[in-house]
Amino acid sequence: MTEPKQLFLNLFEMACVSHITHGLWPLPENNRHRFADLDYWVELAQILEHGGFDGVFLADVIGAYDVFRGGPETALREGLQSPNIDPLLVIPAMAAVTKRLGFGVTFSTTYEPPFAFARRMSTLDHLTKGRVGWNVVTSYLPNAARNFGLDGEIPHDLRYAYADEYLDVLYKLWEGSWDDDAIVADRERKVYTDPAKVRYIDHVGERHRVAGPHIVHPSPQRTPVIFQATGSPAGIEFAGRHAEAVFTGGRTSEEFRRNAATMRAAAVRHGRQEDDIKFIAMAGVVVGRTEEEAEDKWRLYQRNASVDGILAHSSLPVDLTAFPRDIPVREALRRADVPHAAVPFLPLDKTVGQALDFVTGTFRDRFTVVGTPKTVADAIERWLDEDGLDGINLRQYHSFDTARDFAELVVPELRKRGRLPQEGEHPGTLRERLFGGGRSRLPERHIGARYRGGENLGSPVDRLDLVGAGDVASF
Ligand SMILES: Cc1cc2nc3c(=O)[nH]c(=O)nc-3n(C[C@H](O)[C@H](O)[C@H](O)COP(=O)(O)O)c2cc1C
């Protein structure tokens, strides 16, 4: 009999008050306001580690949400991803009190140079003993561009072209600059590092010039596990080349499977295997001891959801709340002088009220489940077996209730069904947990491996063929 497929279980976090479930932070006993308190992260890490989670996933932005209503006021009132502290810096505290919990952390390839980031990630991979992953983003907020000296955002596909060179530099530093046996630490000969085993990378590209050598010696995974969330053609091509785990979703099973198949095909185009990419969906799980208790919680969360927070988060360039609920969206756009092309996802023929009800999300998609531990575990087994999902990023409605409820009620049920490792099973590095024992490093067929042993440092990689990336040479 084949073993049942196991779930890769992550909690979705962000070091701010209101990440994605807007309006819920004031609920009784919600700890979200403690996001800048180190004890919050220590307590959370302990809950997750003992509760059977594989990882905590930290989102990040580097600008204010100031498109909705033409300024940051709504976002600030809501605590919407601002204030937002640096997620890289909370990881060592969580690592210190855990042994197996993994850490996925978000960092943007667009604004800060690669050398300093390579150093920070190598540091984290050492300090966590190989439990760190990186969510590669190119940043989507116009305000982020203005924080880093630009007048406005770099076009979408061009950001991915820049990101491609950024990762190339990182692979050279992480994989190529040092050999595994460079550190000899020979007390008698008084030699710490064998200089013959460390080299410059001398990267000269269109956007970056980096000499190296890397300033940190090889960490357990060298390259952290590469995560990415994408839906665009350019992003999918990028994922096909680089990503090891992709956040993808779908309102329905068919939509999810279509998205996953597109990514797998992209991986194969880049000389990789279909199962070199794992799929993680953002999942909403509201669990109770009875169906009624779970439904009550769900209703509480829905009732408190903030329309303003959701609209500001989606950077909606029109304030639908300023119009009567019974007029068509088309009419509201006409009155606001906003072209439909600026909001293609809004249904023109629905009323403003219907559109607002839709965005506040009273519907349940494929990866939302409300019910008893049995109902939840049944749904998760369907996601794994029918859809081909590998993991979930659990949306937090309440901190720490969401994580605690899942740990106490759902984890034992999933363990019973062989869907999670038993307590105390320790798989080593984050990459090993995702891909199986013995695989702490990138596989040979991944593009990052081409620099191992100092090979290929002088030979440029082919440009990623990004649909519509434009003239990359004119950076
Ligand atoms: C689950 C999930 C998490 C994301 N986390 C972040 C984040 O923390 N920071 C960020 O700038 N973008 C984040 N994004 C946005 C993605 O980086 C990306 O911009 C988006 O998925 C659109 O894909 P595209 O750029 O290929 O069009 C996230 C997206 C998803 C679906």
The ligand as an SDF file (V2000), in Angstrom:
LIG
                    3D

 31 33  0  0  0  0  0  0  0  0999 V2000
   -0.2270   33.9700   -1.1410 C   0  0  0  0  0  0  0  0  0  0  0  0
    0.4330   35.1920   -1.6990 C   0  0  0  0  0  0  0  0  0  0  0  0
    1.3730   35.8800   -0.9280 C   0  0  0  0  0  0  0  0  0  0  0  0
    1.9890   37.0320   -1.4050 C   0  0  0  0  0  0  0  0  0  0  0  0
    2.8500   37.6950   -0.6040 N   0  0  0  0  0  0  0  0  0  0  0  0
    3.3930   38.8690   -1.0480 C   0  0  0  0  0  0  0  0  0  0  0  0
    4.2180   39.6270   -0.1900 C   0  0  0  0  0  0  0  0  0  0  0  0
    4.4380   39.2800    0.9590 O   0  0  0  0  0  0  0  0  0  0  0  0
    4.7560   40.7760   -0.6760 N   0  0  0  0  0  0  0  0  0  0  0  0
    4.5310   41.2000   -1.9530 C   0  0  0  0  0  0  0  0  0  0  0  0
    5.0670   42.2350   -2.3320 O   0  0  0  0  0  0  0  0  0  0  0  0
    3.7340   40.4890   -2.7910 N   0  0  0  0  0  0  0  0  0  0  0  0
    3.1560   39.3460   -2.3490 C   0  0  0  0  0  0  0  0  0  0  0  0
    2.3110   38.6550   -3.1690 N   0  0  0  0  0  0  0  0  0  0  0  0
    2.1010   39.1280   -4.5500 C   0  0  0  0  0  0  0  0  0  0  0  0
    2.9640   38.3470   -5.5210 C   0  0  0  0  0  0  0  0  0  0  0  0
    4.3340   38.5850   -5.2880 O   0  0  0  0  0  0  0  0  0  0  0  0
    2.6290   38.6880   -6.9880 C   0  0  0  0  0  0  0  0  0  0  0  0
    2.8340   40.0640   -7.1970 O   0  0  0  0  0  0  0  0  0  0  0  0
    1.2030   38.3310   -7.3270 C   0  0  0  0  0  0  0  0  0  0  0  0
    0.9630   36.9790   -7.0180 O   0  0  0  0  0  0  0  0  0  0  0  0
    0.8760   38.5950   -8.7750 C   0  0  0  0  0  0  0  0  0  0  0  0
    1.6980   37.8030   -9.6070 O   0  0  0  0  0  0  0  0  0  0  0  0
    2.4380   38.4260  -10.8460 P   0  0  0  0  0  0  0  0  0  0  0  0
    3.4070   39.4260  -10.3170 O   0  0  0  0  0  0  0  0  0  0  0  0
    3.1170   37.3170  -11.5540 O   0  0  0  0  0  0  0  0  0  0  0  0
    1.4120   39.0950  -11.7020 O   0  0  0  0  0  0  0  0  0  0  0  0
    1.6710   37.5090   -2.6970 C   0  0  0  0  0  0  0  0  0  0  0  0
    0.7350   36.8230   -3.4650 C   0  0  0  0  0  0  0  0  0  0  0  0
    0.1070   35.6940   -2.9810 C   0  0  0  0  0  0  0  0  0  0  0  0
   -0.9210   34.9970   -3.8480 C   0  0  0  0  0  0  0  0  0  0  0  0
  1  2  1  0
  2  3  1  0
  2 30  2  0
  3  4  2  0
  4  5  1  0
  4 28  1  0
  5  6  2  0
  6  7  1  0
  6 13  1  0
  7  8  2  0
  7  9  1  0
  9 10  1  0
 10 11  2  0
 10 12  1  0
 12 13  2  0
 13 14  1  0
 14 15  1  0
 14 28  1  0
 15 16  1  0
 16 17  1  0
 16 18  1  0
 18 19  1  0
 18 20  1  0
 20 21  1  0
 20 22  1  0
 22 23  1  0
 23 24  1  0
 24 25  2  0
 24 26  1  0
 24 27  1  0
 28 29  2  0
 29 30  1  0
 30 31  1  0
M  END
$$$$
